Amino acid sequence: MVIMALDHVRDYFHNQSQLFAPENLTRTDAALFFTRWITHFCAPAFIFLAGTAAYLYARRGRSTAEVSRFLWTRGLWLVLLELTVVASFGWNFGIDLNKQGLAVIWALGWSMVALAPVIHVPWRVLLAASVAMIVLHNTLDGVRPEQFGSLHWLWRLLHVRSVLLPSSDLGLAVSYPLIPWIGVMAAGFCFGRILDLDAVERRRMLVRLGCALTAAFVLLRWSNLYGDPNPWSVQATPVLTVASFLNCWKYPPSLLYLLMTLGPTMLVLAWLDGVRVAPWNPFVVFGRVPMFYYLLHLPLLHGVALLFAEIRYGRMGFLLQMPASLRGPRPDFPPDYGYDLWIVYLVWIGIVLALYPLCRWYAGVKQRNRSVVLSYL
């Protein structure tokens, strides 16, 4: 949750955010690239561990039917939040149906809806199917939406990052196509069984799995044979060559992107297993109320960006919409808009510190009140 906020602060504050993506190796530098790259771990960990959380939720004496009902109702709730609160009071300030983003909360929600019925399937079958989706989906990279005729919109939602225009008044930016995120969450649900092992065996399994996934990434990426539509190549400097090697496709996440992120995630889980921290440790607090944190951090950092713009330029209207939604110069933006990367980091730290007391308060509310309603936020 903390690392995720860094990328969103960069979108609103960095002086290059309107000109090029940090992954553009012809224009980026090491600091900017790795500021973006470290945040790649967020979405895969969120969605994978959401599946694991569903398994742990089921283990607390709930029936499969109860878990399934919770998954599809919570999933639809998340989709609704993406299209309303996140879109109009987070990324943008104001309702604009021409700029509806279908992003990570959307993918998380529909992945939960998809997981709801398949948790009835034997876990070995579910694991095989989810791994197959993750491993094989890049074979579909050459399939274009136009091949489906009037159903092109369905393939865009499933596997192609694009913009859907259902009408002249509605525009949907599909940032997170659902394949293979659904498989990632289902794999996370199956992964939950590893957490049932005794501590020594659990850590051993986490280390083995983490090393295996990471090694698979390095070997497959080195070969440039399969797993990512963007092959790596030698660049002008060693650092940029490393960046090219790590620059894997996120929209939708390639096999290599998922190996690159989920492998180290397993190793971090092994490292953290058994670590004891205080109940009000900031990372524990944010982890207890992740949706509350998410819904707060966007309007907070967006509001701070507006304040900075008003102070510096005497106007803020150009920032009411998400600045990174358009890559390239925008006529309404000041030509010198934005701040150096070190200021981005300072703002990020300030945003996280400001969120802590609010999240600690809400974590206390949830702890005192076990209401089912509160579990949806």
C-alpha positions in Angstrom: 0.0 0.0 0.0 2.8 2.4 0.8 4.8 1.6 -2.4 1.7 2.0 -4.5 1.2 5.5 -3.3 4.6 6.5 -4.7 3.6 5.7 -8.3 0.4 7.7 -7.9 2.2 10.7 -6.4 4.6 10.5 -9.3 1.7 10.7 -11.8 0.5 14.0 -10.3 3.7 15.7 -9.4 6.7 14.6 -11.5 7.8 17.1 -14.1 8.1 14.5 -16.8 4.8 12.7 -16.2 3.1 14.5 -19.0 5.8 13.9 -21.6 6.7 10.2 -21.5 6.2 7.0 -19.5 9.0 6.1 -17.1 9.5 2.8 -19.0 10.5 4.7 -22.2 14.1 3.7 -22.3 14.9 6.3 -24.9 14.1 9.1 -22.5 14.1 7.8 -18.9 16.9 7.6 -16.4 17.7 5.0 -13.7 16.1 6.9 -10.8 12.8 7.4 -12.7 12.7 3.9 -14.2 13.2 2.2 -10.8 10.8 4.5 -9.0 8.2 3.1 -11.4 9.6 -0.4 -11.5 9.4 -1.0 -7.8 5.7 -0.3 -7.8 5.1 -3.1 -10.3 5.0 -5.5 -7.3 1.8 -3.9 -6.0 -0.9 -5.1 -8.3 0.2 -8.8 -8.6 0.7 -9.0 -4.8 -2.7 -7.4 -4.2 -4.6 -9.7 -6.5 -2.7 -12.9 -5.6 -2.9 -12.3 -1.9 -6.6 -11.4 -2.2 -7.1 -15.0 -3.4 -5.1 -16.2 -0.4 -7.2 -14.0 1.9 -10.3 -15.7 0.5 -8.9 -19.1 1.4 -8.1 -17.9 5.0 -11.6 -16.4 5.2 -13.0 -19.8 4.3 -10.8 -21.5 6.9 -12.5 -19.7 9.7 -15.5 -22.0 9.8 -17.4 -20.6 6.9 -19.0 -22.8 4.3 -18.0 -22.7 0.6 -21.4 -21.2 -0.2 -20.8 -18.4 2.3 -17.4 -17.6 0.9 -18.7 -17.6 -2.6 -21.4 -15.2 -1.7 -19.0 -12.9 0.0 -16.7 -13.0 -3.0 -19.2 -12.0 -5.7 -20.9 -9.4 -3.5 -17.6 -7.8 -2.5 -16.4 -8.1 -6.1 -19.4 -6.2 -7.5 -19.0 -3.6 -4.7 -15.4 -3.0 -5.8 -16.4 -2.6 -9.4 -19.0 0.0 -8.4 -16.4 1.8 -6.3 -14.1 2.0 -9.3 -16.7 3.5 -11.5 -18.0 6.0 -9.0 -15.8 7.0 -6.0 -12.4 6.2 -7.5 -13.2 7.7 -10.9 -15.0 10.9 -9.8 -13.5 11.7 -6.4 -10.0 10.1 -6.8 -8.3 10.1 -10.1 -10.6 12.9 -11.3 -12.5 15.5 -9.4 -15.9 15.6 -11.1 -18.0 13.2 -13.1 -16.9 12.7 -16.7 -18.3 9.7 -18.4 -15.9 10.1 -21.3 -13.0 9.3 -18.9 -14.0 6.2 -17.0 -11.0 4.1 -16.1 -11.2 0.4 -15.6 -8.1 -0.1 -13.4 -6.8 -2.3 -10.6 -9.9 -2.1 -8.4 -12.0 -3.1 -11.4 -9.7 -6.1 -12.0 -9.7 -7.0 -8.4 -13.5 -6.9 -8.3 -14.2 -9.0 -11.4 -11.5 -11.5 -10.3 -13.4 -12.0 -7.1 -16.7 -12.4 -9.0 -14.9 -15.0 -11.2 -13.4 -16.8 -8.2 -16.8 -17.1 -6.4 -18.1 -20.1 -8.5 -14.8 -21.9 -9.1 -13.9 -22.3 -5.4 -16.4 -25.2 -5.6 -13.9 -26.9 -8.0 -11.4 -29.4 -6.6 -8.3 -27.3 -5.7 -5.9 -29.3 -7.9 -8.1 -28.7 -10.9 -8.4 -25.0 -10.0 -4.6 -24.7 -9.6 -3.9 -26.4 -12.9 -6.4 -24.1 -14.7 -5.1 -20.9 -13.0 -1.5 -21.8 -13.8 -2.4 -22.6 -17.4 -4.1 -19.2 -17.8 -1.0 -17.4 -16.4 1.5 -19.4 -18.5 -0.4 -19.7 -21.8 -2.2 -16.4 -22.1 0.7 -14.8 -24.1 0.0 -17.2 -26.9 -3.1 -15.0 -27.4 -1.1 -11.7 -27.9 -1.7 -11.8 -31.7 -5.4 -12.1 -31.4 -6.9 -8.7 -32.2 -10.3 -7.4 -31.1 -11.4 -6.7 -34.7 -11.4 -10.5 -35.3 -14.5 -10.8 -33.1 -16.6 -8.4 -35.1 -19.4 -6.9 -33.0 -18.0 -8.7 -29.9 -14.7 -6.8 -30.1 -15.5 -5.1 -26.8 -15.4 -8.4 -25.0 -11.9 -9.2 -26.1 -10.8 -5.7 -25.1 -12.1 -6.3 -21.6 -10.4 -9.6 -21.4 -7.0 -9.2 -23.0 -6.3 -5.9 -24.8 -5.5 -2.5 -23.2 -7.6 -0.1 -25.1 -10.4 2.5 -25.0 -14.0 1.4 -25.5 -16.4 4.0 -26.8 -19.9 2.5 -26.3 -21.5 5.9 -27.2 -20.5 9.5 -27.8 -21.1 10.2 -24.2 -19.2 7.3 -22.6 -15.5 6.3 -22.8 -14.0 3.4 -21.0 -10.2 3.2 -20.7 -9.5 -0.5 -20.1 -6.2 -0.3 -18.2 -6.4 -3.8 -16.6 -7.8 -6.4 -19.0 -9.0 -9.4 -16.9 -6.8 -12.1 -18.3 -4.7 -13.3 -16.6 -5.6 -11.4 -13.3 -8.4 -13.9 -12.8 -5.9 -16.7 -12.9 -3.6 -14.9 -10.5 -6.3 -14.6 -7.9 -7.3 -18.3 -8.3 -3.7 -19.3 -7.9 -3.5 -17.2 -4.8 -6.5 -19.1 -3.4 -4.8 -22.4 -4.0 -1.6 -21.0 -2.5 -3.4 -20.5 0.8 -2.9 -24.2 1.5 0.8 -23.5 2.0 0.0 -21.3 4.9 -1.6 -24.3 6.7 1.8 -26.0 6.9 3.9 -25.9 10.0 6.3 -22.9 10.2 9.5 -24.7 9.1 7.9 -26.4 6.1 5.9 -23.3 5.2 9.1 -21.1 5.0 10.9 -23.8 3.1 8.1 -24.0 0.6 8.0 -20.2 0.2 11.7 -20.0 -0.4 11.6 -22.8 -2.9 8.6 -21.4 -4.8 10.1 -17.9 -4.7 13.5 -19.1 -6.1 11.8 -21.2 -8.7 9.6 -18.4 -10.0 12.5 -15.9 -10.0 14.9 -18.3 -11.8 12.2 -19.1 -14.3 11.9 -15.3 -15.0 15.6 -14.9 -15.5 16.1 -17.9 -17.8 13.0 -17.2 -19.9 13.6 -13.5 -20.1 17.2 -14.1 -21.1 16.1 -16.4 -24.0 13.6 -13.8 -25.4 11.7 -16.8 -26.7 8.3 -16.4 -24.9 6.5 -14.7 -22.1 6.5 -11.0 -23.0 5.7 -9.0 -26.1 8.5 -6.6 -25.4 11.9 -8.4 -25.8 14.9 -7.0 -24.0 18.0 -5.7 -25.7 21.4 -4.2 -25.0 21.2 -0.4 -24.3 23.6 2.5 -24.3 24.6 1.9 -20.7 24.7 -1.2 -18.4 22.0 0.3 -16.1 19.6 0.8 -19.1 20.4 -2.7 -20.2 19.2 -4.0 -16.8 16.2 -1.7 -17.1 15.4 -3.3 -20.5 15.7 -6.7 -19.0 13.2 -5.8 -16.3 10.9 -3.8 -18.5 8.1 -6.3 -18.8 4.6 -5.8 -20.1 1.9 -4.9 -17.5 -1.2 -4.3 -19.5 -2.2 -7.1 -19.4 0.5 -8.6 -17.2 2.8 -10.9 -19.2 4.0 -14.3 -17.9 7.4 -12.7 -17.3 5.9 -9.7 -15.5 4.2 -12.1 -13.1 7.2 -14.3 -12.6 9.3 -11.2 -12.0 7.0 -9.9 -9.3 5.4 -12.9 -7.7 8.8 -14.8 -7.3 10.4 -12.1 -5.1 7.0 -11.7 -3.3 7.3 -15.3 -2.1 10.8 -14.6 -0.8 9.6 -11.6 1.1 6.8 -13.6 2.6 9.3 -16.2 3.7 11.4 -13.5 5.2 8.5 -11.9 7.0 7.1 -15.2 8.2 7.4 -15.3 12.0 8.4 -11.6 12.3 6.5 -10.0 15.2 5.6 -6.3 15.1 3.5 -4.0 17.3 -0.3 -4.0 16.5 0.0 -0.3 15.5 3.0 -0.7 13.3 2.1 1.5 10.2 2.5 -1.4 7.7 0.1 -3.5 9.8 -2.4 -0.7 10.2 -2.5 0.0 6.4 -2.8 -3.7 5.7 -5.8 -4.0 8.0 -7.7 -1.3 6.1 -6.4 -1.5 2.5 -9.6 -0.3 0.8 -10.1 2.6 3.2 -6.4 3.6 2.6 -6.9 3.3 -1.2 -10.0 5.4 -1.2 -8.4 8.1 0.9 -5.0 8.3 -0.7 -6.2 9.3 -4.2 -8.3 12.4 -3.2 -5.6 13.4 -0.7 -2.7 13.4 -3.1 -4.9 14.9 -5.8 -6.0 17.7 -3.5 -2.4 18.4 -2.5 -1.5 18.6 -6.2 -4.3 21.1 -6.8 -3.0 23.2 -3.9 0.5 23.2 -5.2 -0.8 24.2 -8.7 -2.8 27.1 -7.3 0.1 28.4 -5.3 2.7 28.0 -8.1 0.6 28.9 -11.2 -2.4 30.7 -9.8 -4.8 28.2 -11.3 -5.6 24.5 -10.8 -8.3 23.6 -13.3 -5.9 21.8 -15.6 -5.3 19.2 -12.8 -9.0 18.3 -12.1 -8.4 15.3 -14.5 -5.8 12.7 -14.0 -2.6 14.2 -15.5 -1.1 10.9 -16.7 -4.2 9.9 -18.6 -2.8 11.6 -21.7 0.9 10.9 -22.6 2.2 13.9 -24.4 2.0 17.7 -24.0 -1.4 19.1 -23.1 -2.2 22.7 -24.1 -3.8 23.4 -20.8 -0.8 22.4 -18.8 1.9 25.0 -17.9 5.0 24.2 -20.0 7.1 24.0 -16.8 4.6 21.9 -14.9 5.8 19.5 -12.2 8.7 18.9 -9.8 11.9 17.0 -9.5 11.9 13.4 -8.4 13.2 14.2 -4.9 10.2 16.5 -4.3 8.0 13.6 -5.5 9.5 11.4 -2.7 9.0 14.1 -0.1 5.3 14.5 -1.0 4.9 10.7 -1.0 6.3 10.5 2.5 4.0 13.3 3.6 0.9 11.6 2.1 1.7 8.3 3.8 2.3 10.0 7.2 -1.0 11.9 6.9 -2.9 8.7 6.2 -1.6 6.9 9.2 -3.8 8.4 12.0 -6.9 8.1 9.9 -6.2 4.5 9.1 -5.3 3.7 12.7 -8.6 5.2 13.8 -10.6 3.1 11.2 -8.6 -0.1 12.1 -9.7 0.4 15.7 -13.3 0.9 14.6 -13.2 -2.4 12.6 -11.5 -4.2 15.5 -14.3 -3.1 17.9 -17.1 -3.7 15.5 -17.1 -7.0 13.5 -19.9 -5.9 11.3 -20.1 -7.6 7.9 -20.8 -4.2 6.4 -17.4 -2.9 7.6 -15.6 -5.9 6.0 -16.5 -4.4 2.6 -14.4 -1.3 3.2 
